[in-house]
Amino acid sequence: MAAKYVTNVASDGSIYGFNATDKIGFFGVTPIVRPAVSASSSSSATTITQLNLLITALGNLGLITPGA
């Protein structure tokens, strides 16, 4: 099934994705389900690992270009 492009000109915004399993992609990337990234950490190394996971997740969604 092809991806659907959606636009909304309403000033109150939009919500995309009804469930965590709904796929979303931005800026032409392949849509994916909502990524899961843990927010708690107990050490600097764990924090860096989690930050790298977050960067990867945002890149996979198409919201950022990692390493650019």
mmCIF file of the N, C-alpha and C atoms, coordinates in Angstrom:
data_MODEL
# 
_entry.id   MODEL 
# 
loop_
_atom_site.group_PDB 
_atom_site.id 
_atom_site.type_symbol 
_atom_site.label_atom_id 
_atom_site.label_alt_id 
_atom_site.label_comp_id 
_atom_site.label_asym_id 
_atom_site.label_entity_id 
_atom_site.label_seq_id 
_atom_site.pdbx_PDB_ins_code 
_atom_site.Cartn_x 
_atom_site.Cartn_y 
_atom_site.Cartn_z 
_atom_site.occupancy 
_atom_site.B_iso_or_equiv 
_atom_site.pdbx_formal_charge 
_atom_site.auth_seq_id 
_atom_site.auth_comp_id 
_atom_site.auth_asym_id 
_atom_site.auth_atom_id 
_atom_site.pdbx_PDB_model_num 
ATOM 1   N N  . MET A 1 1  ? 0.844  -1.177 0.000  1.00 0.00 ? 1  MET A N  1 
ATOM 2   C CA . MET A 1 1  ? 0.000  0.000  0.000  1.00 0.00 ? 1  MET A CA 1 
ATOM 3   C C  . MET A 1 1  ? 0.890  1.241  0.000  1.00 0.00 ? 1  MET A C  1 
ATOM 4   N N  . ALA A 1 2  ? 0.573  2.182  -0.817 1.00 0.00 ? 2  ALA A N  1 
ATOM 5   C CA . ALA A 1 2  ? 1.350  3.410  -0.924 1.00 0.00 ? 2  ALA A CA 1 
ATOM 6   C C  . ALA A 1 2  ? 1.093  4.308  0.284  1.00 0.00 ? 2  ALA A C  1 
ATOM 7   N N  . ALA A 1 3  ? 2.103  5.092  0.636  1.00 0.00 ? 3  ALA A N  1 
ATOM 8   C CA . ALA A 1 3  ? 1.966  6.062  1.718  1.00 0.00 ? 3  ALA A CA 1 
ATOM 9   C C  . ALA A 1 3  ? 0.999  7.155  1.299  1.00 0.00 ? 3  ALA A C  1 
ATOM 10  N N  . LYS A 1 4  ? 0.309  7.751  2.262  1.00 0.00 ? 4  LYS A N  1 
ATOM 11  C CA . LYS A 1 4  ? -0.621 8.842  1.988  1.00 0.00 ? 4  LYS A CA 1 
ATOM 12  C C  . LYS A 1 4  ? 0.003  10.148 2.464  1.00 0.00 ? 4  LYS A C  1 
ATOM 13  N N  . TYR A 1 5  ? -0.056 11.146 1.625  1.00 0.00 ? 5  TYR A N  1 
ATOM 14  C CA . TYR A 1 5  ? 0.430  12.469 1.997  1.00 0.00 ? 5  TYR A CA 1 
ATOM 15  C C  . TYR A 1 5  ? -0.741 13.270 2.519  1.00 0.00 ? 5  TYR A C  1 
ATOM 16  N N  . VAL A 1 6  ? -0.563 13.888 3.691  1.00 0.00 ? 6  VAL A N  1 
ATOM 17  C CA . VAL A 1 6  ? -1.648 14.594 4.359  1.00 0.00 ? 6  VAL A CA 1 
ATOM 18  C C  . VAL A 1 6  ? -1.231 16.037 4.587  1.00 0.00 ? 6  VAL A C  1 
ATOM 19  N N  . THR A 1 7  ? -2.151 16.947 4.381  1.00 0.00 ? 7  THR A N  1 
ATOM 20  C CA . THR A 1 7  ? -1.915 18.344 4.705  1.00 0.00 ? 7  THR A CA 1 
ATOM 21  C C  . THR A 1 7  ? -3.137 18.866 5.451  1.00 0.00 ? 7  THR A C  1 
ATOM 22  N N  . ASN A 1 8  ? -2.918 19.756 6.388  1.00 0.00 ? 8  ASN A N  1 
ATOM 23  C CA . ASN A 1 8  ? -4.008 20.327 7.169  1.00 0.00 ? 8  ASN A CA 1 
ATOM 24  C C  . ASN A 1 8  ? -3.713 21.807 7.360  1.00 0.00 ? 8  ASN A C  1 
ATOM 25  N N  . VAL A 1 9  ? -4.597 22.651 6.900  1.00 0.00 ? 9  VAL A N  1 
ATOM 26  C CA . VAL A 1 9  ? -4.386 24.091 7.015  1.00 0.00 ? 9  VAL A CA 1 
ATOM 27  C C  . VAL A 1 9  ? -5.094 24.691 8.226  1.00 0.00 ? 9  VAL A C  1 
ATOM 28  N N  . ALA A 1 10 ? -5.679 23.845 9.083  1.00 0.00 ? 10 ALA A N  1 
ATOM 29  C CA . ALA A 1 10 ? -6.375 24.328 10.277 1.00 0.00 ? 10 ALA A CA 1 
ATOM 30  C C  . ALA A 1 10 ? -5.359 24.845 11.299 1.00 0.00 ? 10 ALA A C  1 
ATOM 31  N N  . SER A 1 11 ? -5.713 25.903 11.994 1.00 0.00 ? 11 SER A N  1 
ATOM 32  C CA . SER A 1 11 ? -4.791 26.501 12.968 1.00 0.00 ? 11 SER A CA 1 
ATOM 33  C C  . SER A 1 11 ? -4.686 25.713 14.265 1.00 0.00 ? 11 SER A C  1 
ATOM 34  N N  . ASP A 1 12 ? -5.585 24.743 14.503 1.00 0.00 ? 12 ASP A N  1 
ATOM 35  C CA . ASP A 1 12 ? -5.545 23.977 15.750 1.00 0.00 ? 12 ASP A CA 1 
ATOM 36  C C  . ASP A 1 12 ? -4.664 22.740 15.649 1.00 0.00 ? 12 ASP A C  1 
ATOM 37  N N  . GLY A 1 13 ? -4.032 22.483 14.508 1.00 0.00 ? 13 GLY A N  1 
ATOM 38  C CA . GLY A 1 13 ? -3.070 21.396 14.380 1.00 0.00 ? 13 GLY A CA 1 
ATOM 39  C C  . GLY A 1 13 ? -3.688 20.079 13.953 1.00 0.00 ? 13 GLY A C  1 
ATOM 40  N N  . SER A 1 14 ? -2.839 19.052 13.987 1.00 0.00 ? 14 SER A N  1 
ATOM 41  C CA . SER A 1 14 ? -3.232 17.717 13.537 1.00 0.00 ? 14 SER A CA 1 
ATOM 42  C C  . SER A 1 14 ? -2.610 16.669 14.446 1.00 0.00 ? 14 SER A C  1 
ATOM 43  N N  . ILE A 1 15 ? -3.247 15.512 14.522 1.00 0.00 ? 15 ILE A N  1 
ATOM 44  C CA . ILE A 1 15 ? -2.693 14.353 15.215 1.00 0.00 ? 15 ILE A CA 1 
ATOM 45  C C  . ILE A 1 15 ? -2.581 13.254 14.181 1.00 0.00 ? 15 ILE A C  1 
ATOM 46  N N  . TYR A 1 16 ? -1.419 12.662 14.075 1.00 0.00 ? 16 TYR A N  1 
ATOM 47  C CA . TYR A 1 16 ? -1.183 11.596 13.115 1.00 0.00 ? 16 TYR A CA 1 
ATOM 48  C C  . TYR A 1 16 ? -0.865 10.315 13.869 1.00 0.00 ? 16 TYR A C  1 
ATOM 49  N N  . GLY A 1 17 ? -1.499 9.235  13.487 1.00 0.00 ? 17 GLY A N  1 
ATOM 50  C CA . GLY A 1 17 ? -1.301 7.960  14.152 1.00 0.00 ? 17 GLY A CA 1 
ATOM 51  C C  . GLY A 1 17 ? -2.273 7.782  15.296 1.00 0.00 ? 17 GLY A C  1 
ATOM 52  N N  . PHE A 1 18 ? -3.134 6.797  15.175 1.00 0.00 ? 18 PHE A N  1 
ATOM 53  C CA . PHE A 1 18 ? -4.131 6.539  16.210 1.00 0.00 ? 18 PHE A CA 1 
ATOM 54  C C  . PHE A 1 18 ? -3.586 5.583  17.264 1.00 0.00 ? 18 PHE A C  1 
ATOM 55  N N  . ASN A 1 19 ? -2.784 4.591  16.845 1.00 0.00 ? 19 ASN A N  1 
ATOM 56  C CA . ASN A 1 19 ? -2.206 3.600  17.755 1.00 0.00 ? 19 ASN A CA 1 
ATOM 57  C C  . ASN A 1 19 ? -0.685 3.628  17.637 1.00 0.00 ? 19 ASN A C  1 
ATOM 58  N N  . ALA A 1 20 ? -0.013 3.021  18.603 1.00 0.00 ? 20 ALA A N  1 
ATOM 59  C CA . ALA A 1 20 ? 1.450  2.944  18.580 1.00 0.00 ? 20 ALA A CA 1 
ATOM 60  C C  . ALA A 1 20 ? 1.948  2.121  17.400 1.00 0.00 ? 20 ALA A C  1 
ATOM 61  N N  . THR A 1 21 ? 1.080  1.294  16.820 1.00 0.00 ? 21 THR A N  1 
ATOM 62  C CA . THR A 1 21 ? 1.482  0.448  15.694 1.00 0.00 ? 21 THR A CA 1 
ATOM 63  C C  . THR A 1 21 ? 1.206  1.104  14.340 1.00 0.00 ? 21 THR A C  1 
ATOM 64  N N  . ASP A 1 22 ? 0.561  2.272  14.334 1.00 0.00 ? 22 ASP A N  1 
ATOM 65  C CA . ASP A 1 22 ? 0.359  3.001  13.085 1.00 0.00 ? 22 ASP A CA 1 
ATOM 66  C C  . ASP A 1 22 ? 1.711  3.533  12.608 1.00 0.00 ? 22 ASP A C  1 
ATOM 67  N N  . LYS A 1 23 ? 1.939  3.488  11.320 1.00 0.00 ? 23 LYS A N  1 
ATOM 68  C CA . LYS A 1 23 ? 3.225  3.912  10.768 1.00 0.00 ? 23 LYS A CA 1 
ATOM 69  C C  . LYS A 1 23 ? 3.166  5.363  10.303 1.00 0.00 ? 23 LYS A C  1 
ATOM 70  N N  . ILE A 1 24 ? 4.257  6.100  10.601 1.00 0.00 ? 24 ILE A N  1 
ATOM 71  C CA . ILE A 1 24 ? 4.377  7.502  10.212 1.00 0.00 ? 24 ILE A CA 1 
ATOM 72  C C  . ILE A 1 24 ? 5.797  7.740  9.703  1.00 0.00 ? 24 ILE A C  1 
ATOM 73  N N  . GLY A 1 25 ? 5.925  8.537  8.675  1.00 0.00 ? 25 GLY A N  1 
ATOM 74  C CA . GLY A 1 25 ? 7.223  8.945  8.156  1.00 0.00 ? 25 GLY A CA 1 
ATOM 75  C C  . GLY A 1 25 ? 7.158  10.410 7.768  1.00 0.00 ? 25 GLY A C  1 
ATOM 76  N N  . PHE A 1 26 ? 8.276  11.093 7.837  1.00 0.00 ? 26 PHE A N  1 
ATOM 77  C CA . PHE A 1 26 ? 8.344  12.511 7.501  1.00 0.00 ? 26 PHE A CA 1 
ATOM 78  C C  . PHE A 1 26 ? 9.389  12.738 6.417  1.00 0.00 ? 26 PHE A C  1 
ATOM 79  N N  . PHE A 1 27 ? 9.148  13.730 5.605  1.00 0.00 ? 27 PHE A N  1 
ATOM 80  C CA . PHE A 1 27 ? 10.110 14.172 4.588  1.00 0.00 ? 27 PHE A CA 1 
ATOM 81  C C  . PHE A 1 27 ? 10.537 13.056 3.655  1.00 0.00 ? 27 PHE A C  1 
ATOM 82  N N  . GLY A 1 28 ? 9.585  12.205 3.263  1.00 0.00 ? 28 GLY A N  1 
ATOM 83  C CA . GLY A 1 28 ? 9.832  11.198 2.244  1.00 0.00 ? 28 GLY A CA 1 
ATOM 84  C C  . GLY A 1 28 ? 10.466 9.898  2.708  1.00 0.00 ? 28 GLY A C  1 
ATOM 85  N N  . VAL A 1 29 ? 10.670 9.705  4.024  1.00 0.00 ? 29 VAL A N  1 
ATOM 86  C CA . VAL A 1 29 ? 11.239 8.438  4.490  1.00 0.00 ? 29 VAL A CA 1 
ATOM 87  C C  . VAL A 1 29 ? 10.135 7.385  4.575  1.00 0.00 ? 29 VAL A C  1 
ATOM 88  N N  . THR A 1 30 ? 10.528 6.120  4.577  1.00 0.00 ? 30 THR A N  1 
ATOM 89  C CA . THR A 1 30 ? 9.579  5.026  4.708  1.00 0.00 ? 30 THR A CA 1 
ATOM 90  C C  . THR A 1 30 ? 8.915  5.090  6.078  1.00 0.00 ? 30 THR A C  1 
ATOM 91  N N  . PRO A 1 31 ? 7.588  5.082  6.144  1.00 0.00 ? 31 PRO A N  1 
ATOM 92  C CA . PRO A 1 31 ? 6.894  5.140  7.437  1.00 0.00 ? 31 PRO A CA 1 
ATOM 93  C C  . PRO A 1 31 ? 7.258  3.952  8.340  1.00 0.00 ? 31 PRO A C  1 
ATOM 94  N N  . ILE A 1 32 ? 7.374  4.218  9.641  1.00 0.00 ? 32 ILE A N  1 
ATOM 95  C CA . ILE A 1 32 ? 7.680  3.204  10.650 1.00 0.00 ? 32 ILE A CA 1 
ATOM 96  C C  . ILE A 1 32 ? 6.714  3.360  11.826 1.00 0.00 ? 32 ILE A C  1 
ATOM 97  N N  . VAL A 1 33 ? 6.631  2.319  12.660 1.00 0.00 ? 33 VAL A N  1 
ATOM 98  C CA . VAL A 1 33 ? 5.830  2.417  13.890 1.00 0.00 ? 33 VAL A CA 1 
ATOM 99  C C  . VAL A 1 33 ? 6.571  3.295  14.883 1.00 0.00 ? 33 VAL A C  1 
ATOM 100 N N  . ARG A 1 34 ? 5.878  3.724  15.913 1.00 0.00 ? 34 ARG A N  1 
ATOM 101 C CA . ARG A 1 34 ? 6.474  4.611  16.915 1.00 0.00 ? 34 ARG A CA 1 
ATOM 102 C C  . ARG A 1 34 ? 7.672  3.937  17.569 1.00 0.00 ? 34 ARG A C  1 
ATOM 103 N N  . PRO A 1 35 ? 8.850  4.569  17.502 1.00 0.00 ? 35 PRO A N  1 
ATOM 104 C CA . PRO A 1 35 ? 10.024 3.971  18.143 1.00 0.00 ? 35 PRO A CA 1 
ATOM 105 C C  . PRO A 1 35 ? 9.941  4.099  19.669 1.00 0.00 ? 35 PRO A C  1 
ATOM 106 N N  . ALA A 1 36 ? 10.512 3.131  20.363 1.00 0.00 ? 36 ALA A N  1 
ATOM 107 C CA . ALA A 1 36 ? 10.562 3.162  21.823 1.00 0.00 ? 36 ALA A CA 1 
ATOM 108 C C  . ALA A 1 36 ? 11.983 3.479  22.258 1.00 0.00 ? 36 ALA A C  1 
ATOM 109 N N  . VAL A 1 37 ? 12.124 4.513  23.088 1.00 0.00 ? 37 VAL A N  1 
ATOM 110 C CA . VAL A 1 37 ? 13.432 4.899  23.624 1.00 0.00 ? 37 VAL A CA 1 
ATOM 111 C C  . VAL A 1 37 ? 13.249 5.146  25.114 1.00 0.00 ? 37 VAL A C  1 
ATOM 112 N N  . SER A 1 38 ? 14.048 4.484  25.937 1.00 0.00 ? 38 SER A N  1 
ATOM 113 C CA . SER A 1 38 ? 13.963 4.639  27.382 1.00 0.00 ? 38 SER A CA 1 
ATOM 114 C C  . SER A 1 38 ? 14.459 6.015  27.801 1.00 0.00 ? 38 SER A C  1 
ATOM 115 N N  . ALA A 1 39 ? 13.851 6.581  28.825 1.00 0.00 ? 39 ALA A N  1 
ATOM 116 C CA . ALA A 1 39 ? 14.215 7.925  29.264 1.00 0.00 ? 39 ALA A CA 1 
ATOM 117 C C  . ALA A 1 39 ? 15.030 7.948  30.545 1.00 0.00 ? 39 ALA A C  1 
ATOM 118 N N  . SER A 1 40 ? 15.185 6.821  31.223 1.00 0.00 ? 40 SER A N  1 
ATOM 119 C CA . SER A 1 40 ? 15.919 6.830  32.493 1.00 0.00 ? 40 SER A CA 1 
ATOM 120 C C  . SER A 1 40 ? 17.316 6.256  32.299 1.00 0.00 ? 40 SER A C  1 
ATOM 121 N N  . SER A 1 41 ? 18.262 6.771  33.083 1.00 0.00 ? 41 SER A N  1 
ATOM 122 C CA . SER A 1 41 ? 19.630 6.251  33.020 1.00 0.00 ? 41 SER A CA 1 
ATOM 123 C C  . SER A 1 41 ? 20.304 6.427  34.363 1.00 0.00 ? 41 SER A C  1 
ATOM 124 N N  . SER A 1 42 ? 21.347 5.650  34.561 1.00 0.00 ? 42 SER A N  1 
ATOM 125 C CA . SER A 1 42 ? 22.047 5.706  35.844 1.00 0.00 ? 42 SER A CA 1 
ATOM 126 C C  . SER A 1 42 ? 23.519 6.053  35.677 1.00 0.00 ? 42 SER A C  1 
ATOM 127 N N  . SER A 1 43 ? 23.986 6.202  34.452 1.00 0.00 ? 43 SER A N  1 
ATOM 128 C CA . SER A 1 43 ? 25.397 6.525  34.241 1.00 0.00 ? 43 SER A CA 1 
ATOM 129 C C  . SER A 1 43 ? 25.563 7.350  32.976 1.00 0.00 ? 43 SER A C  1 
ATOM 130 N N  . SER A 1 44 ? 26.711 7.991  32.850 1.00 0.00 ? 44 SER A N  1 
ATOM 131 C CA . SER A 1 44 ? 27.000 8.788  31.656 1.00 0.00 ? 44 SER A CA 1 
ATOM 132 C C  . SER A 1 44 ? 27.007 7.921  30.405 1.00 0.00 ? 44 SER A C  1 
ATOM 133 N N  . ALA A 1 45 ? 27.576 6.728  30.507 1.00 0.00 ? 45 ALA A N  1 
ATOM 134 C CA . ALA A 1 45 ? 27.633 5.829  29.350 1.00 0.00 ? 45 ALA A CA 1 
ATOM 135 C C  . ALA A 1 45 ? 26.238 5.433  28.898 1.00 0.00 ? 45 ALA A C  1 
ATOM 136 N N  . THR A 1 46 ? 25.356 5.151  29.861 1.00 0.00 ? 46 THR A N  1 
ATOM 137 C CA . THR A 1 46 ? 23.979 4.788  29.527 1.00 0.00 ? 46 THR A CA 1 
ATOM 138 C C  . THR A 1 46 ? 23.259 5.971  28.904 1.00 0.00 ? 46 THR A C  1 
ATOM 139 N N  . THR A 1 47 ? 23.491 7.165  29.421 1.00 0.00 ? 47 THR A N  1 
ATOM 140 C CA . THR A 1 47 ? 22.876 8.371  28.868 1.00 0.00 ? 47 THR A CA 1 
ATOM 141 C C  . THR A 1 47 ? 23.313 8.582  27.430 1.00 0.00 ? 47 THR A C  1 
ATOM 142 N N  . ILE A 1 48 ? 24.580 8.400  27.143 1.00 0.00 ? 48 ILE A N  1 
ATOM 143 C CA . ILE A 1 48 ? 25.093 8.557  25.776 1.00 0.00 ? 48 ILE A CA 1 
ATOM 144 C C  . ILE A 1 48 ? 24.473 7.507  24.860 1.00 0.00 ? 48 ILE A C  1 
ATOM 145 N N  . THR A 1 49 ? 24.378 6.274  25.322 1.00 0.00 ? 49 THR A N  1 
ATOM 146 C CA . THR A 1 49 ? 23.757 5.213  24.531 1.00 0.00 ? 49 THR A CA 1 
ATOM 147 C C  . THR A 1 49 ? 22.307 5.560  24.218 1.00 0.00 ? 49 THR A C  1 
ATOM 148 N N  . GLN A 1 50 ? 21.570 6.024  25.235 1.00 0.00 ? 50 GLN A N  1 
ATOM 149 C CA . GLN A 1 50 ? 20.167 6.376  25.030 1.00 0.00 ? 50 GLN A CA 1 
ATOM 150 C C  . GLN A 1 50 ? 20.023 7.579  24.098 1.00 0.00 ? 50 GLN A C  1 
ATOM 151 N N  . LEU A 1 51 ? 20.933 8.537  24.202 1.00 0.00 ? 51 LEU A N  1 
ATOM 152 C CA . LEU A 1 51 ? 20.903 9.684  23.307 1.00 0.00 ? 51 LEU A CA 1 
ATOM 153 C C  . LEU A 1 51 ? 21.148 9.239  21.869 1.00 0.00 ? 51 LEU A C  1 
ATOM 154 N N  . ASN A 1 52 ? 22.078 8.322  21.672 1.00 0.00 ? 52 ASN A N  1 
ATOM 155 C CA . ASN A 1 52 ? 22.330 7.791  20.329 1.00 0.00 ? 52 ASN A CA 1 
ATOM 156 C C  . ASN A 1 52 ? 21.112 7.049  19.793 1.00 0.00 ? 52 ASN A C  1 
ATOM 157 N N  . LEU A 1 53 ? 20.412 6.307  20.654 1.00 0.00 ? 53 LEU A N  1 
ATOM 158 C CA . LEU A 1 53 ? 19.180 5.625  20.240 1.00 0.00 ? 53 LEU A CA 1 
ATOM 159 C C  . LEU A 1 53 ? 18.104 6.634  19.836 1.00 0.00 ? 53 LEU A C  1 
ATOM 160 N N  . LEU A 1 54 ? 18.015 7.725  20.580 1.00 0.00 ? 54 LEU A N  1 
ATOM 161 C CA . LEU A 1 54 ? 17.047 8.775  20.264 1.00 0.00 ? 54 LEU A CA 1 
ATOM 162 C C  . LEU A 1 54 ? 17.374 9.428  18.921 1.00 0.00 ? 54 LEU A C  1 
ATOM 163 N N  . ILE A 1 55 ? 18.639 9.712  18.691 1.00 0.00 ? 55 ILE A N  1 
ATOM 164 C CA . ILE A 1 55 ? 19.067 10.292 17.420 1.00 0.00 ? 55 ILE A CA 1 
ATOM 165 C C  . ILE A 1 55 ? 18.721 9.355  16.268 1.00 0.00 ? 55 ILE A C  1 
ATOM 166 N N  . THR A 1 56 ? 18.967 8.058  16.450 1.00 0.00 ? 56 THR A N  1 
ATOM 167 C CA . THR A 1 56 ? 18.630 7.070  15.423 1.00 0.00 ? 56 THR A CA 1 
ATOM 168 C C  . THR A 1 56 ? 17.126 7.033  15.177 1.00 0.00 ? 56 THR A C  1 
ATOM 169 N N  . ALA A 1 57 ? 16.337 7.049  16.257 1.00 0.00 ? 57 ALA A N  1 
ATOM 170 C CA . ALA A 1 57 ? 14.880 7.003  16.129 1.00 0.00 ? 57 ALA A CA 1 
ATOM 171 C C  . ALA A 1 57 ? 14.361 8.231  15.381 1.00 0.00 ? 57 ALA A C  1 
ATOM 172 N N  . LEU A 1 58 ? 14.859 9.405  15.714 1.00 0.00 ? 58 LEU A N  1 
ATOM 173 C CA . LEU A 1 58 ? 14.431 10.623 15.022 1.00 0.00 ? 58 LEU A CA 1 
ATOM 174 C C  . LEU A 1 58 ? 14.848 10.602 13.560 1.00 0.00 ? 58 LEU A C  1 
ATOM 175 N N  . GLY A 1 59 ? 16.022 10.053 13.290 1.00 0.00 ? 59 GLY A N  1 
ATOM 176 C CA . GLY A 1 59 ? 16.478 9.906  11.905 1.00 0.00 ? 59 GLY A CA 1 
ATOM 177 C C  . GLY A 1 59 ? 15.620 8.933  11.127 1.00 0.00 ? 59 GLY A C  1 
ATOM 178 N N  . ASN A 1 60 ? 15.247 7.815  11.756 1.00 0.00 ? 60 ASN A N  1 
ATOM 179 C CA . ASN A 1 60 ? 14.401 6.824  11.091 1.00 0.00 ? 60 ASN A CA 1 
ATOM 180 C C  . ASN A 1 60 ? 13.018 7.380  10.762 1.00 0.00 ? 60 ASN A C  1 
ATOM 181 N N  . LEU A 1 61 ? 12.537 8.286  11.574 1.00 0.00 ? 61 LEU A N  1 
ATOM 182 C CA . LEU A 1 61 ? 11.254 8.950  11.309 1.00 0.00 ? 61 LEU A CA 1 
ATOM 183 C C  . LEU A 1 61 ? 11.380 10.008 10.226 1.00 0.00 ? 61 LEU A C  1 
ATOM 184 N N  . GLY A 1 62 ? 12.597 10.470 9.967  1.00 0.00 ? 62 GLY A N  1 
ATOM 185 C CA . GLY A 1 62 ? 12.824 11.509 8.975  1.00 0.00 ? 62 GLY A CA 1 
ATOM 186 C C  . GLY A 1 62 ? 12.818 12.909 9.557  1.00 0.00 ? 62 GLY A C  1 
ATOM 187 N N  . LEU A 1 63 ? 12.830 13.030 10.887 1.00 0.00 ? 63 LEU A N  1 
ATOM 188 C CA . LEU A 1 63 ? 12.762 14.337 11.528 1.00 0.00 ? 63 LEU A CA 1 
ATOM 189 C C  . LEU A 1 63 ? 14.110 15.028 11.611 1.00 0.00 ? 63 LEU A C  1 
ATOM 190 N N  . ILE A 1 64 ? 15.194 14.262 11.596 1.00 0.00 ? 64 ILE A N  1 
ATOM 191 C CA . ILE A 1 64 ? 16.537 14.838 11.577 1.00 0.00 ? 64 ILE A CA 1 
ATOM 192 C C  . ILE A 1 64 ? 17.392 14.015 10.615 1.00 0.00 ? 64 ILE A C  1 
ATOM 193 N N  . THR A 1 65 ? 18.534 14.558 10.244 1.00 0.00 ? 65 THR A N  1 
ATOM 194 C CA . THR A 1 65 ? 19.509 13.830 9.452  1.00 0.00 ? 65 THR A CA 1 
ATOM 195 C C  . THR A 1 65 ? 20.731 13.597 10.344 1.00 0.00 ? 65 THR A C  1 
ATOM 196 N N  . PRO A 1 66 ? 20.852 12.411 10.948 1.00 0.00 ? 66 PRO A N  1 
ATOM 197 C CA . PRO A 1 66 ? 21.971 12.142 11.859 1.00 0.00 ? 66 PRO A CA 1 
ATOM 198 C C  . PRO A 1 66 ? 23.312 12.302 11.159 1.00 0.00 ? 66 PRO A C  1 
ATOM 199 N N  . GLY A 1 67 ? 24.244 12.892 11.873 1.00 0.00 ? 67 GLY A N  1 
ATOM 200 C CA . GLY A 1 67 ? 25.606 13.023 11.357 1.00 0.00 ? 67 GLY A CA 1 
ATOM 201 C C  . GLY A 1 67 ? 25.790 14.139 10.366 1.00 0.00 ? 67 GLY A C  1 
ATOM 202 N N  . ALA A 1 68 ? 24.759 14.939 10.140 1.00 0.00 ? 68 ALA A N  1 
ATOM 203 C CA . ALA A 1 68 ? 24.881 16.014 9.160  1.00 0.00 ? 68 ALA A CA 1 
ATOM 204 C C  . ALA A 1 68 ? 25.452 17.262 9.788  1.00 0.00 ? 68 ALA A C  1 
# 
